């Protein structure tokens, strides 16, 4: 999940680098050709990243609640079917049981699809985030007279003076806040969530 976002960051910022001699700028940003950034902090500490994560958690909670409701309803329906067995002929009961089994399988298929959509939205969120903040990071790199921004997690030794994460978080919050509304991660429909039967529940 993080690798795609890191790749976007690296390609975008390298493309934004201006070749040739660079003039120092008095913009309140440390001047360094080599900069480092923490993508995890950028996502978890900015208002936009927090919003994307909150939306995912809300959808997960909706799915979990819906799954529990479906499970309760199916258990009650199964018990009612069992109770009427003595009142039905074997043929009648088999038809009812088959119909119930088909209903359970259909709910399970829909539930599995909903969970896959939810997890896909979680995987896409950092990519959506990085694409949205690319221009801000590119401008920050230019303000710092940087030519490359490295992922802090891949740097063995570094000086804190070239870490632009705090400045990047501040600028992102100032310029886009919680982010554009049309940049939401895909939201699955909560119609048939994952735990409708004992299987397949989203990770807690």
C-alpha atoms as an extended CHARMM CRD file, in Angstrom:
* protein
*
       204  EXT
         1         1  UNK       CA              0.0000000000        0.0000000000        0.0000000000  PROA      1               0.0000000000
         2         2  UNK       CA              2.7640000000        2.4450000000        0.8840000000  PROA      2               0.0000000000
         3         3  UNK       CA              4.9850000000        1.5360000000       -2.0880000000  PROA      3               0.0000000000
         4         4  UNK       CA              2.6370000000        3.0230000000       -4.6900000000  PROA      4               0.0000000000
         5         5  UNK       CA              2.3920000000        6.2600000000       -2.7310000000  PROA      5               0.0000000000
         6         6  UNK       CA              6.1590000000        6.4320000000       -2.3260000000  PROA      6               0.0000000000
         7         7  UNK       CA              6.6110000000        5.8700000000       -6.0540000000  PROA      7               0.0000000000
         8         8  UNK       CA              4.2260000000        8.7180000000       -6.8530000000  PROA      8               0.0000000000
         9         9  UNK       CA              6.0760000000       10.9790000000       -4.4360000000  PROA      9               0.0000000000
        10        10  UNK       CA              9.4930000000       10.1890000000       -5.9010000000  PROA      10              0.0000000000
        11        11  UNK       CA              8.4800000000       10.5990000000       -9.5550000000  PROA      11              0.0000000000
        12        12  UNK       CA              6.4990000000       13.7790000000       -8.9800000000  PROA      12              0.0000000000
        13        13  UNK       CA              9.1670000000       15.5120000000       -6.9510000000  PROA      13              0.0000000000
        14        14  UNK       CA             12.0100000000       14.5280000000       -9.2330000000  PROA      14              0.0000000000
        15        15  UNK       CA             10.0240000000       15.9270000000      -12.1680000000  PROA      15              0.0000000000
        16        16  UNK       CA              9.4920000000       19.1420000000      -10.2630000000  PROA      16              0.0000000000
        17        17  UNK       CA             13.2310000000       19.6810000000       -9.7310000000  PROA      17              0.0000000000
        18        18  UNK       CA             14.6360000000       22.6770000000      -11.5880000000  PROA      18              0.0000000000
        19        19  UNK       CA             17.9930000000       21.9500000000      -13.3410000000  PROA      19              0.0000000000
        20        20  UNK       CA             20.9140000000       24.3630000000      -13.2380000000  PROA      20              0.0000000000
        21        21  UNK       CA             22.1960000000       26.5960000000      -10.4320000000  PROA      21              0.0000000000
        22        22  UNK       CA             19.6480000000       27.4010000000       -7.7570000000  PROA      22              0.0000000000
        23        23  UNK       CA             19.3210000000       30.6490000000       -5.9080000000  PROA      23              0.0000000000
        24        24  UNK       CA             18.8670000000       30.6270000000       -2.1310000000  PROA      24              0.0000000000
        25        25  UNK       CA             15.4620000000       31.8650000000       -1.0580000000  PROA      25              0.0000000000
        26        26  UNK       CA             14.4630000000       33.4910000000        2.1640000000  PROA      26              0.0000000000
        27        27  UNK       CA             11.1930000000       31.6110000000        2.5890000000  PROA      27              0.0000000000
        28        28  UNK       CA             11.5270000000       30.2760000000        6.1170000000  PROA      28              0.0000000000
        29        29  UNK       CA             12.4280000000       26.7960000000        4.8610000000  PROA      29              0.0000000000
        30        30  UNK       CA             15.7700000000       25.0820000000        5.4130000000  PROA      30              0.0000000000
        31        31  UNK       CA             17.9350000000       25.1890000000        2.2760000000  PROA      31              0.0000000000
        32        32  UNK       CA             19.2640000000       21.8140000000        1.2040000000  PROA      32              0.0000000000
        33        33  UNK       CA             19.5460000000       19.8930000000       -2.0420000000  PROA      33              0.0000000000
        34        34  UNK       CA             18.7520000000       16.6210000000       -0.2720000000  PROA      34              0.0000000000
        35        35  UNK       CA             15.5550000000       16.5230000000        1.7660000000  PROA      35              0.0000000000
        36        36  UNK       CA             13.8070000000       13.7640000000        3.6600000000  PROA      36              0.0000000000
        37        37  UNK       CA             10.1090000000       13.2280000000        4.3060000000  PROA      37              0.0000000000
        38        38  UNK       CA              8.1090000000       10.7720000000        6.4120000000  PROA      38              0.0000000000
        39        39  UNK       CA              5.1160000000        9.6250000000        4.2740000000  PROA      39              0.0000000000
        40        40  UNK       CA              3.4990000000        7.8080000000        7.2050000000  PROA      40              0.0000000000
        41        41  UNK       CA              3.4580000000       10.9370000000        9.3600000000  PROA      41              0.0000000000
        42        42  UNK       CA              2.2640000000       12.9740000000        6.4140000000  PROA      42              0.0000000000
        43        43  UNK       CA             -0.7890000000       10.7290000000        6.0640000000  PROA      43              0.0000000000
        44        44  UNK       CA             -1.5610000000       10.2370000000        9.7570000000  PROA      44              0.0000000000
        45        45  UNK       CA             -0.9400000000       13.7920000000       11.0020000000  PROA      45              0.0000000000
        46        46  UNK       CA             -2.4860000000       15.9520000000        8.2710000000  PROA      46              0.0000000000
        47        47  UNK       CA             -6.1620000000       16.8530000000        8.3820000000  PROA      47              0.0000000000
        48        48  UNK       CA             -6.6860000000       15.3610000000        4.9290000000  PROA      48              0.0000000000
        49        49  UNK       CA             -5.0520000000       12.0370000000        5.7690000000  PROA      49              0.0000000000
        50        50  UNK       CA             -6.9780000000       11.8350000000        9.0320000000  PROA      50              0.0000000000
        51        51  UNK       CA            -10.2150000000       12.4950000000        7.1650000000  PROA      51              0.0000000000
        52        52  UNK       CA             -9.5610000000        9.6670000000        4.7110000000  PROA      52              0.0000000000
        53        53  UNK       CA             -8.7850000000        7.2990000000        7.5870000000  PROA      53              0.0000000000
        54        54  UNK       CA            -11.8790000000        8.3910000000        9.5250000000  PROA      54              0.0000000000
        55        55  UNK       CA            -14.0760000000        7.7400000000        6.4930000000  PROA      55              0.0000000000
        56        56  UNK       CA            -12.6570000000        4.2340000000        6.2100000000  PROA      56              0.0000000000
        57        57  UNK       CA            -13.2750000000        3.5170000000        9.8950000000  PROA      57              0.0000000000
        58        58  UNK       CA            -16.8500000000        4.8030000000        9.6810000000  PROA      58              0.0000000000
        59        59  UNK       CA            -17.5990000000        2.5400000000        6.7340000000  PROA      59              0.0000000000
        60        60  UNK       CA            -16.0080000000       -0.4020000000        8.5230000000  PROA      60              0.0000000000
        61        61  UNK       CA            -18.2090000000        0.2120000000       11.5720000000  PROA      61              0.0000000000
        62        62  UNK       CA            -21.3120000000        0.3690000000        9.3810000000  PROA      62              0.0000000000
        63        63  UNK       CA            -20.3980000000       -2.9470000000        7.7870000000  PROA      63              0.0000000000
        64        64  UNK       CA            -19.6970000000       -4.6160000000       11.1330000000  PROA      64              0.0000000000
        65        65  UNK       CA            -23.0250000000       -3.4390000000       12.5610000000  PROA      65              0.0000000000
        66        66  UNK       CA            -24.9120000000       -4.5530000000        9.4590000000  PROA      66              0.0000000000
        67        67  UNK       CA            -23.1940000000       -7.9430000000        9.5190000000  PROA      67              0.0000000000
        68        68  UNK       CA            -24.2270000000       -8.5220000000       13.1140000000  PROA      68              0.0000000000
        69        69  UNK       CA            -27.8050000000       -7.6100000000       12.2780000000  PROA      69              0.0000000000
        70        70  UNK       CA            -27.8700000000       -9.9840000000        9.3170000000  PROA      70              0.0000000000
        71        71  UNK       CA            -26.3470000000      -12.7860000000       11.3550000000  PROA      71              0.0000000000
        72        72  UNK       CA            -29.0220000000      -12.3800000000       14.0300000000  PROA      72              0.0000000000
        73        73  UNK       CA            -31.7910000000      -12.3400000000       11.4320000000  PROA      73              0.0000000000
        74        74  UNK       CA            -30.4630000000      -15.4290000000        9.6740000000  PROA      74              0.0000000000
        75        75  UNK       CA            -30.1210000000      -17.3410000000       12.9270000000  PROA      75              0.0000000000
        76        76  UNK       CA            -33.7480000000      -16.5430000000       13.7840000000  PROA      76              0.0000000000
        77        77  UNK       CA            -34.9110000000      -17.5650000000       10.3100000000  PROA      77              0.0000000000
        78        78  UNK       CA            -32.9720000000      -20.8130000000       10.5230000000  PROA      78              0.0000000000
        79        79  UNK       CA            -34.5070000000      -21.5940000000       13.8980000000  PROA      79              0.0000000000
        80        80  UNK       CA            -38.0100000000      -20.8790000000       12.5760000000  PROA      80              0.0000000000
        81        81  UNK       CA            -37.3400000000      -23.1990000000        9.6520000000  PROA      81              0.0000000000
        82        82  UNK       CA            -36.1890000000      -25.9360000000       12.0160000000  PROA      82              0.0000000000
        83        83  UNK       CA            -39.2880000000      -25.5050000000       14.1960000000  PROA      83              0.0000000000
        84        84  UNK       CA            -41.6660000000      -26.0220000000       11.2680000000  PROA      84              0.0000000000
        85        85  UNK       CA            -39.9460000000      -29.1620000000       10.0370000000  PROA      85              0.0000000000
        86        86  UNK       CA            -42.4330000000      -31.4680000000       11.7520000000  PROA      86              0.0000000000
        87        87  UNK       CA            -45.3090000000      -29.6520000000       10.0510000000  PROA      87              0.0000000000
        88        88  UNK       CA            -43.9560000000      -30.1010000000        6.5240000000  PROA      88              0.0000000000
        89        89  UNK       CA            -43.5490000000      -33.0170000000        4.2170000000  PROA      89              0.0000000000
        90        90  UNK       CA            -39.9370000000      -33.9300000000        3.3850000000  PROA      90              0.0000000000
        91        91  UNK       CA            -40.3810000000      -32.4220000000       -0.0690000000  PROA      91              0.0000000000
        92        92  UNK       CA            -41.8240000000      -29.1660000000        1.2900000000  PROA      92              0.0000000000
        93        93  UNK       CA            -39.1490000000      -28.8370000000        3.9300000000  PROA      93              0.0000000000
        94        94  UNK       CA            -36.3650000000      -29.5240000000        1.4080000000  PROA      94              0.0000000000
        95        95  UNK       CA            -37.6700000000      -26.7690000000       -0.8540000000  PROA      95              0.0000000000
        96        96  UNK       CA            -37.7340000000      -24.3140000000        2.0630000000  PROA      96              0.0000000000
        97        97  UNK       CA            -34.2700000000      -25.3690000000        3.2380000000  PROA      97              0.0000000000
        98        98  UNK       CA            -32.8290000000      -25.0520000000       -0.2700000000  PROA      98              0.0000000000
        99        99  UNK       CA            -34.2880000000      -21.5750000000       -0.6310000000  PROA      99              0.0000000000
       100       100  UNK       CA            -32.8030000000      -20.5590000000        2.7250000000  PROA      100             0.0000000000
       101       101  UNK       CA            -29.3880000000      -21.9250000000        1.7800000000  PROA      101             0.0000000000
       102       102  UNK       CA            -29.4570000000      -19.9950000000       -1.4920000000  PROA      102             0.0000000000
       103       103  UNK       CA            -30.3720000000      -16.8210000000        0.4000000000  PROA      103             0.0000000000
       104       104  UNK       CA            -27.4400000000      -17.3280000000        2.7790000000  PROA      104             0.0000000000
       105       105  UNK       CA            -25.0260000000      -17.9160000000       -0.1100000000  PROA      105             0.0000000000
       106       106  UNK       CA            -26.2200000000      -14.7850000000       -1.9200000000  PROA      106             0.0000000000
       107       107  UNK       CA            -25.7840000000      -12.6940000000        1.2260000000  PROA      107             0.0000000000
       108       108  UNK       CA            -22.3020000000      -14.1350000000        1.6920000000  PROA      108             0.0000000000
       109       109  UNK       CA            -21.3290000000      -13.2720000000       -1.8780000000  PROA      109             0.0000000000
       110       110  UNK       CA            -22.5940000000       -9.7170000000       -1.4930000000  PROA      110             0.0000000000
       111       111  UNK       CA            -20.8680000000       -9.4240000000        1.8610000000  PROA      111             0.0000000000
       112       112  UNK       CA            -17.5340000000      -10.6100000000        0.4940000000  PROA      112             0.0000000000
       113       113  UNK       CA            -17.8160000000       -8.0780000000       -2.3330000000  PROA      113             0.0000000000
       114       114  UNK       CA            -18.5380000000       -5.2610000000        0.1230000000  PROA      114             0.0000000000
       115       115  UNK       CA            -15.5210000000       -6.1550000000        2.2410000000  PROA      115             0.0000000000
       116       116  UNK       CA            -13.2590000000       -6.2970000000       -0.8120000000  PROA      116             0.0000000000
       117       117  UNK       CA            -14.4710000000       -2.8450000000       -1.8390000000  PROA      117             0.0000000000
       118       118  UNK       CA            -13.8190000000       -1.5050000000        1.6450000000  PROA      118             0.0000000000
       119       119  UNK       CA            -10.2940000000       -2.8790000000        1.7740000000  PROA      119             0.0000000000
       120       120  UNK       CA             -9.6250000000       -1.5440000000       -1.7110000000  PROA      120             0.0000000000
       121       121  UNK       CA            -10.6510000000        1.9160000000       -0.5100000000  PROA      121             0.0000000000
       122       122  UNK       CA             -8.1720000000        1.6250000000        2.3660000000  PROA      122             0.0000000000
       123       123  UNK       CA             -5.3710000000        0.6580000000       -0.0240000000  PROA      123             0.0000000000
       124       124  UNK       CA             -6.1980000000        3.5290000000       -2.3780000000  PROA      124             0.0000000000
       125       125  UNK       CA             -6.3740000000        6.1900000000        0.3210000000  PROA      125             0.0000000000
       126       126  UNK       CA             -2.5880000000        6.8570000000        0.5740000000  PROA      126             0.0000000000
       127       127  UNK       CA             -2.3410000000        6.9860000000       -3.2370000000  PROA      127             0.0000000000
       128       128  UNK       CA             -5.2160000000        9.4830000000       -3.4440000000  PROA      128             0.0000000000
       129       129  UNK       CA             -3.5790000000       11.4540000000       -0.6540000000  PROA      129             0.0000000000
       130       130  UNK       CA             -0.1560000000       11.6590000000       -2.3140000000  PROA      130             0.0000000000
       131       131  UNK       CA             -1.5980000000       12.6260000000       -5.6940000000  PROA      131             0.0000000000
       132       132  UNK       CA             -3.5080000000       15.4570000000       -4.0520000000  PROA      132             0.0000000000
       133       133  UNK       CA             -0.5670000000       16.8670000000       -2.0920000000  PROA      133             0.0000000000
       134       134  UNK       CA              2.0330000000       16.4770000000       -4.8770000000  PROA      134             0.0000000000
       135       135  UNK       CA              1.9010000000       20.1560000000       -5.9340000000  PROA      135             0.0000000000
       136       136  UNK       CA              2.3880000000       21.3170000000       -2.3480000000  PROA      136             0.0000000000
       137       137  UNK       CA              5.3710000000       19.0310000000       -1.8470000000  PROA      137             0.0000000000
       138       138  UNK       CA              6.8520000000       20.0570000000       -5.1800000000  PROA      138             0.0000000000
       139       139  UNK       CA              6.6160000000       23.7320000000       -4.2480000000  PROA      139             0.0000000000
       140       140  UNK       CA              8.1240000000       23.0290000000       -0.8390000000  PROA      140             0.0000000000
       141       141  UNK       CA             11.0570000000       21.2630000000       -2.4710000000  PROA      141             0.0000000000
       142       142  UNK       CA             11.6620000000       24.2340000000       -4.7490000000  PROA      142             0.0000000000
       143       143  UNK       CA             11.4250000000       26.6620000000       -1.8220000000  PROA      143             0.0000000000
       144       144  UNK       CA             14.1080000000       24.6290000000       -0.0550000000  PROA      144             0.0000000000
       145       145  UNK       CA             16.2870000000       24.5670000000       -3.2090000000  PROA      145             0.0000000000
       146       146  UNK       CA             16.0510000000       20.7930000000       -3.0750000000  PROA      146             0.0000000000
       147       147  UNK       CA             16.7210000000       18.4550000000       -5.9760000000  PROA      147             0.0000000000
       148       148  UNK       CA             15.5190000000       15.2290000000       -4.3690000000  PROA      148             0.0000000000
       149       149  UNK       CA             13.1920000000       14.1850000000       -1.5430000000  PROA      149             0.0000000000
       150       150  UNK       CA             13.9530000000       10.8400000000        0.0850000000  PROA      150             0.0000000000
       151       151  UNK       CA             11.7070000000        8.6150000000        2.1380000000  PROA      151             0.0000000000
       152       152  UNK       CA             13.0190000000        9.0170000000        5.6960000000  PROA      152             0.0000000000
       153       153  UNK       CA             12.5510000000        5.2920000000        6.3410000000  PROA      153             0.0000000000
       154       154  UNK       CA             15.1600000000        4.4210000000        3.7000000000  PROA      154             0.0000000000
       155       155  UNK       CA             17.8520000000        6.7840000000        5.0080000000  PROA      155             0.0000000000
       156       156  UNK       CA             20.3590000000        5.1920000000        7.3740000000  PROA      156             0.0000000000
       157       157  UNK       CA             22.0300000000        8.3650000000        8.6410000000  PROA      157             0.0000000000
       158       158  UNK       CA             20.5940000000       11.8430000000        8.3760000000  PROA      158             0.0000000000
       159       159  UNK       CA             20.5190000000       15.2870000000        9.9130000000  PROA      159             0.0000000000
       160       160  UNK       CA             17.2140000000       16.5640000000       11.2240000000  PROA      160             0.0000000000
       161       161  UNK       CA             17.7490000000       19.9040000000        9.4730000000  PROA      161             0.0000000000
       162       162  UNK       CA             16.7800000000       18.3600000000        6.1250000000  PROA      162             0.0000000000
       163       163  UNK       CA             13.5760000000       16.7130000000        7.3800000000  PROA      163             0.0000000000
       164       164  UNK       CA             10.7020000000       18.7070000000        5.8680000000  PROA      164             0.0000000000
       165       165  UNK       CA              7.8680000000       16.5810000000        7.2890000000  PROA      165             0.0000000000
       166       166  UNK       CA              6.6920000000       19.1380000000        9.8570000000  PROA      166             0.0000000000
       167       167  UNK       CA              6.7140000000       21.9570000000        7.3210000000  PROA      167             0.0000000000
       168       168  UNK       CA              4.9050000000       19.7680000000        4.7800000000  PROA      168             0.0000000000
       169       169  UNK       CA              2.1880000000       18.8740000000        7.2990000000  PROA      169             0.0000000000
       170       170  UNK       CA              1.6990000000       22.5370000000        8.1390000000  PROA      170             0.0000000000
       171       171  UNK       CA              1.4720000000       23.5880000000        4.4970000000  PROA      171             0.0000000000
       172       172  UNK       CA             -0.9270000000       20.8170000000        3.5520000000  PROA      172             0.0000000000
       173       173  UNK       CA             -3.2310000000       21.7220000000        6.4490000000  PROA      173             0.0000000000
       174       174  UNK       CA             -3.0800000000       25.3990000000        5.5300000000  PROA      174             0.0000000000
       175       175  UNK       CA             -3.6460000000       24.9470000000        1.8100000000  PROA      175             0.0000000000
       176       176  UNK       CA             -6.1820000000       22.1120000000        1.5640000000  PROA      176             0.0000000000
       177       177  UNK       CA             -7.3310000000       21.4180000000        5.1350000000  PROA      177             0.0000000000
       178       178  UNK       CA             -9.3700000000       18.1980000000        5.1220000000  PROA      178             0.0000000000
       179       179  UNK       CA             -8.9740000000       17.9380000000        1.3700000000  PROA      179             0.0000000000
       180       180  UNK       CA            -11.2850000000       18.2600000000       -1.6280000000  PROA      180             0.0000000000
       181       181  UNK       CA            -14.5780000000       16.4270000000       -1.2380000000  PROA      181             0.0000000000
       182       182  UNK       CA            -14.2250000000       14.7240000000       -4.6230000000  PROA      182             0.0000000000
       183       183  UNK       CA            -11.0260000000       13.0120000000       -3.4690000000  PROA      183             0.0000000000
       184       184  UNK       CA            -12.7970000000       10.5860000000       -1.1580000000  PROA      184             0.0000000000
       185       185  UNK       CA            -11.5840000000        7.0310000000       -1.2130000000  PROA      185             0.0000000000
       186       186  UNK       CA            -14.1700000000        4.7190000000       -2.8380000000  PROA      186             0.0000000000
       187       187  UNK       CA            -17.0410000000        4.0730000000       -0.4580000000  PROA      187             0.0000000000
       188       188  UNK       CA            -18.6970000000        0.6450000000       -0.6070000000  PROA      188             0.0000000000
       189       189  UNK       CA            -22.4410000000        0.3020000000       -0.3260000000  PROA      189             0.0000000000
       190       190  UNK       CA            -23.3650000000       -1.0660000000        3.1320000000  PROA      190             0.0000000000
       191       191  UNK       CA            -26.2470000000       -3.0920000000        1.7000000000  PROA      191             0.0000000000
       192       192  UNK       CA            -24.8030000000       -6.5470000000        2.2030000000  PROA      192             0.0000000000
       193       193  UNK       CA            -21.7780000000       -6.5020000000        4.4620000000  PROA      193             0.0000000000
       194       194  UNK       CA            -19.3150000000       -9.1230000000        5.2160000000  PROA      194             0.0000000000
       195       195  UNK       CA            -20.3580000000      -10.8640000000        8.3680000000  PROA      195             0.0000000000
       196       196  UNK       CA            -23.8290000000      -11.7610000000        7.1860000000  PROA      196             0.0000000000
       197       197  UNK       CA            -22.8630000000      -15.3100000000        7.9630000000  PROA      197             0.0000000000
       198       198  UNK       CA            -20.2120000000      -16.5270000000       10.4000000000  PROA      198             0.0000000000
       199       199  UNK       CA            -17.4370000000      -15.9690000000        7.8080000000  PROA      199             0.0000000000
       200       200  UNK       CA            -15.5990000000      -12.9450000000        6.4330000000  PROA      200             0.0000000000
       201       201  UNK       CA            -15.4470000000      -10.0000000000        8.7570000000  PROA      201             0.0000000000
       202       202  UNK       CA            -13.3370000000       -6.8830000000        8.1800000000  PROA      202             0.0000000000
       203       203  UNK       CA            -10.2410000000       -6.5790000000       10.2930000000  PROA      203             0.0000000000
       204       204  UNK       CA            -10.9530000000       -4.9100000000       13.6040000000  PROA      204             0.0000000000
